[in-house]
Amino acid sequence: MPMKCSIALAPLLLCFWSVAVSASAQNADPIAATAAPTENPAYDRASFAVELNRLSGALEKKLSTNDMAALRDSLPRRWTVATPERTYSISSEQLRNELTSLSREKALFWTRRLAAEVQNNSLPPAQDPGNPRSELTQILARPEFAAVRPPSAWDLFKQRIAYWLYNLLLRLFSTIGRHPITGQILFWAVIIAAVGGIALLLFRLVSRRDRIDALQASTAVSVSRSWQEWIRAAHEAANRGDIRDAVHCAYWAGIVRLEEAGVVARDRTRTPREYLRSLGEPRSSDPPTRAASREPLAALTARLERIWYANRPPGPDDFADSLRQLEALGCRLE
């Protein structure tokens, strides 16, 4: 009788065992339930996003070393993702490396970042090693690298000169360090050369100063000259061959003539440029005499600055041109 009961209960026990095994398989860890990876599985954008979410969910759990190894082994070498625009080939090497080094946080960050790129519709391009030299050529062809070029022959020459001077100074200072007296002699020689250079610059500055002071002194002595007397002095200077002084006298004949006509105010402290600026810009309300005097005075001033102040050699027609400008100012030539 007991044997018969056992035989009768055997099918029932077998049924319960199959149900338990099925439930246990359904509640198993998704990592353990993952099938062996295919060599290059194909996805579309939606299915690939689901796969990345599955990996992220697995990595969010506290995994053991064996679990991370199993998850790594379940990954394919590449994922192939087809979109309407193109087909992408995405390597899983970085994720596999993170799982090998047991860096769960870095692996989770990588999967989440890739999922975000998929969500934003910006998949990474296919990883094609291509030709590194051609890629480098394309990079260097960009505008930001336009100034990058090999050194020219002139650049190499300048580098050699700079290197030669550097070695020369290095030997010089090393010699000075071994001989203090030589260093002192060189120091004082440099000081003397610097002082001499400064003195030479000051001398040239003083010698090139405008001769305005000398000119004012001469006019102060002859302040009572009329424009006729200035013209006679100009002719006398021209007859003795001193065109420079003749141009100077012709200019002051024109200034005195304008002062007598009331075009410019009598003021011997003015410079020639100040006399010219006192006429101002042409205006419709200017008297005819003032308007007609501006151009001749400008010509006389320019010639005076060139010959008297800048000490440029006068030309053969400079004095004759000055006389023509005086006639335009209303001077009657004798």
C-alpha positions in Angstrom: 0.0 0.0 0.0 2.7 2.6 0.7 4.4 1.7 -2.5 1.2 2.4 -4.4 0.9 5.9 -2.8 4.5 6.7 -3.7 3.9 5.8 -7.3 0.7 7.8 -7.3 2.4 10.9 -5.9 5.4 10.8 -8.3 3.7 12.6 -11.2 2.4 15.3 -8.9 6.0 15.9 -7.5 7.4 16.0 -11.0 4.9 18.7 -11.9 5.8 20.8 -8.9 9.5 20.5 -9.7 9.0 21.7 -13.3 7.0 24.7 -12.1 9.7 25.6 -9.6 12.5 25.4 -12.1 10.5 27.6 -14.6 9.9 30.2 -11.9 13.5 30.1 -10.8 14.6 30.7 -14.5 12.3 33.7 -14.8 13.6 35.3 -11.6 17.2 34.7 -12.4 19.7 37.6 -12.9 19.6 39.0 -16.3 23.3 38.7 -16.6 23.2 35.0 -16.1 20.3 34.6 -18.4 22.1 36.4 -21.3 22.8 34.2 -24.2 26.2 34.0 -25.8 26.9 37.1 -27.8 26.6 37.1 -31.6 29.6 38.3 -33.5 28.1 41.6 -34.8 24.4 42.0 -33.8 22.3 44.5 -35.8 19.9 47.0 -34.2 17.9 50.0 -35.2 18.0 53.1 -33.0 15.1 52.0 -30.8 16.3 48.5 -30.2 19.8 49.7 -29.5 18.5 52.2 -26.9 16.7 49.3 -25.2 20.0 47.3 -25.2 21.9 50.2 -23.6 19.1 50.6 -21.0 19.4 46.9 -20.2 23.2 47.2 -19.7 22.7 50.3 -17.6 20.1 48.6 -15.4 22.5 45.7 -14.9 25.4 48.0 -14.0 23.3 49.9 -11.5 23.2 46.8 -9.3 25.9 45.7 -7.0 27.8 43.2 -9.1 30.3 40.6 -8.0 33.5 40.0 -10.0 31.9 36.9 -11.6 28.9 39.0 -12.6 31.0 41.7 -14.2 33.0 39.0 -16.1 29.8 37.4 -17.3 28.5 40.8 -18.5 31.7 41.5 -20.3 31.7 38.1 -22.0 28.1 38.7 -23.1 29.0 41.8 -25.0 29.7 41.6 -28.8 32.8 43.1 -30.3 30.7 45.7 -32.2 27.1 46.8 -32.4 25.8 47.6 -35.9 23.1 50.2 -35.8 21.1 51.0 -38.9 19.4 54.4 -39.3 17.7 56.0 -42.3 20.7 58.2 -42.9 23.5 55.6 -42.6 24.8 52.5 -40.8 27.0 52.9 -37.7 29.5 50.4 -36.3 30.1 51.0 -32.6 32.9 49.3 -30.8 32.3 47.9 -27.2 36.0 47.8 -26.5 36.0 50.6 -23.9 33.1 49.1 -22.1 34.8 45.7 -22.0 38.0 47.3 -20.7 36.1 49.0 -17.9 34.4 45.8 -16.9 37.7 43.9 -17.0 39.2 46.5 -14.6 36.1 46.2 -12.4 35.3 49.9 -12.9 31.5 49.6 -12.6 31.0 53.4 -12.2 33.0 54.2 -15.4 31.2 51.4 -17.3 27.8 52.8 -16.2 28.9 56.3 -17.2 29.9 55.1 -20.6 26.6 53.3 -21.3 24.6 56.2 -20.1 26.5 58.7 -22.2 26.1 56.5 -25.3 22.4 56.1 -24.5 22.1 59.9 -24.3 23.8 60.3 -27.7 21.4 57.8 -29.2 18.5 59.6 -27.6 19.7 62.9 -29.1 19.9 61.3 -32.6 23.7 61.7 -32.8 25.3 58.3 -33.1 29.1 58.3 -33.2 30.6 57.6 -36.6 31.9 54.2 -37.6 35.4 53.6 -36.4 37.4 53.1 -39.5 41.1 53.3 -39.0 41.6 54.6 -42.5 44.9 56.2 -43.5 46.5 58.2 -40.6 48.6 60.2 -43.0 45.7 61.4 -45.1 43.7 62.3 -41.9 46.7 64.3 -40.7 46.9 66.1 -44.0 43.2 67.0 -43.8 43.6 68.3 -40.3 46.6 70.4 -41.2 44.6 71.8 -44.1 42.2 73.6 -41.8 42.4 77.4 -41.5 43.7 77.4 -38.0 46.8 75.6 -39.1 47.4 77.8 -42.1 50.4 79.5 -40.4 52.0 76.1 -39.6 54.8 75.4 -42.1 58.4 74.1 -42.1 61.1 76.7 -41.5 62.3 78.5 -44.6 65.9 79.0 -45.6 65.8 82.5 -44.1 64.4 81.2 -40.8 67.2 78.6 -40.6 69.8 81.3 -41.3 68.4 83.5 -38.5 68.5 80.5 -36.2 72.1 79.8 -37.0 73.0 83.5 -36.5 71.2 83.6 -33.1 72.9 80.3 -32.1 76.3 81.7 -33.1 75.8 84.9 -31.1 74.6 82.9 -28.1 77.7 80.8 -28.1 79.9 83.9 -28.6 78.3 85.6 -25.6 78.5 82.4 -23.6 82.2 82.1 -24.2 82.7 85.8 -23.5 80.9 85.8 -20.2 82.6 82.5 -19.1 86.0 84.2 -19.9 85.0 87.2 -17.8 84.0 85.0 -14.9 87.5 83.5 -14.9 89.3 87.0 -15.2 87.7 89.6 -12.9 90.0 92.4 -14.3 88.8 91.8 -17.8 85.2 92.0 -16.5 85.8 95.4 -15.0 87.4 96.7 -18.2 84.5 95.5 -20.2 82.0 97.0 -17.7 83.6 100.5 -17.9 83.9 100.2 -21.7 80.2 99.6 -21.9 79.5 102.5 -19.6 81.7 104.9 -21.6 80.1 103.7 -24.9 76.6 104.3 -23.4 77.5 107.8 -22.2 79.1 108.6 -25.5 76.0 107.4 -27.4 73.7 109.5 -25.2 75.9 112.6 -25.7 75.9 112.1 -29.5 72.1 111.9 -29.6 71.8 115.1 -27.5 74.3 116.8 -29.8 72.3 115.8 -32.9 69.1 116.9 -31.3 70.4 120.3 -30.5 72.1 120.7 -33.9 68.8 119.7 -35.8 66.6 122.1 -33.9 64.6 124.6 -35.9 66.3 127.9 -36.3 63.3 129.7 -35.1 65.2 131.5 -32.3 67.8 132.9 -34.7 65.1 134.0 -37.1 63.1 135.8 -34.4 66.3 137.6 -33.3 66.9 138.9 -36.8 63.4 140.0 -37.2 63.4 141.8 -33.9 66.3 144.0 -35.1 64.6 144.8 -38.4 61.0 145.1 -37.0 60.6 148.6 -38.6 61.4 147.4 -42.2 58.7 148.0 -44.7 57.8 145.4 -47.3 59.6 147.4 -50.0 62.8 147.3 -47.9 62.4 143.5 -47.5 62.1 143.2 -51.3 65.3 145.2 -51.8 67.1 143.0 -49.2 65.8 140.0 -51.1 67.2 141.3 -54.4 70.6 142.1 -52.8 70.8 138.6 -51.4 70.0 137.1 -54.7 72.6 139.2 -56.5 75.3 138.0 -54.2 74.1 134.4 -54.7 72.5 133.8 -51.3 69.2 132.4 -52.5 68.4 131.1 -49.0 68.5 134.6 -47.5 66.6 135.9 -50.5 63.8 133.5 -50.0 63.7 134.5 -46.3 63.5 138.2 -47.0 60.8 137.6 -49.7 58.7 135.7 -47.1 58.9 138.6 -44.6 58.1 141.1 -47.3 54.8 139.2 -47.9 54.1 139.1 -44.1 54.6 142.9 -43.7 52.4 143.5 -46.8 49.6 141.5 -45.2 50.0 143.3 -41.9 49.7 146.7 -43.6 46.6 145.5 -45.5 45.0 144.3 -42.2 44.8 140.7 -43.4 46.9 139.4 -40.5 47.6 141.0 -37.1 51.1 142.3 -36.3 52.7 139.9 -33.9 56.4 139.0 -34.2 56.0 136.1 -31.7 54.2 134.0 -34.2 55.8 131.3 -36.3 55.3 131.0 -40.0 52.7 128.3 -39.5 50.8 130.4 -37.0 50.7 133.2 -39.5 49.2 130.8 -42.1 46.7 129.3 -39.6 45.5 132.8 -38.7 44.0 133.0 -42.2 41.8 130.0 -41.3 39.8 127.9 -43.8 38.2 129.6 -46.8 34.8 131.0 -46.1 32.2 132.7 -48.3 32.1 135.7 -46.0 35.9 136.4 -46.2 36.9 139.7 -47.9 38.4 139.2 -51.4 41.9 140.3 -50.2 41.9 137.7 -47.4 40.7 134.9 -49.7 43.3 135.8 -52.4 46.1 135.9 -49.9 45.8 132.3 -48.5 47.3 130.4 -51.5 50.4 132.7 -52.0 51.1 132.8 -48.3 50.9 129.0 -48.2 53.5 128.7 -51.0 55.8 131.2 -49.4 55.5 129.4 -46.0 56.3 126.0 -47.5 59.3 127.3 -49.4 60.6 129.1 -46.2 60.3 125.9 -44.2 62.0 123.8 -46.8 65.0 126.2 -47.5 65.4 128.2 -44.3 64.4 125.8 -41.5 65.1 122.4 -43.1 68.3 123.8 -44.7 67.5 122.2 -48.0 69.5 123.5 -51.0 67.4 126.0 -53.0 66.5 125.4 -56.6 67.2 127.9 -59.5 63.5 128.9 -59.6 62.8 129.3 -55.9 63.5 133.0 -55.7 61.6 133.8 -58.9 58.6 131.8 -57.6 58.8 133.8 -54.3 58.6 137.0 -56.3 55.5 135.8 -58.2 53.8 135.0 -54.9 54.7 138.5 -53.7 53.0 140.0 -56.8 49.9 137.9 -56.0 49.9 139.5 -52.5 49.9 143.0 -54.0 53.6 143.8 -53.7 54.9 146.0 -56.5 58.4 144.8 -57.5 61.1 147.3 -58.3 
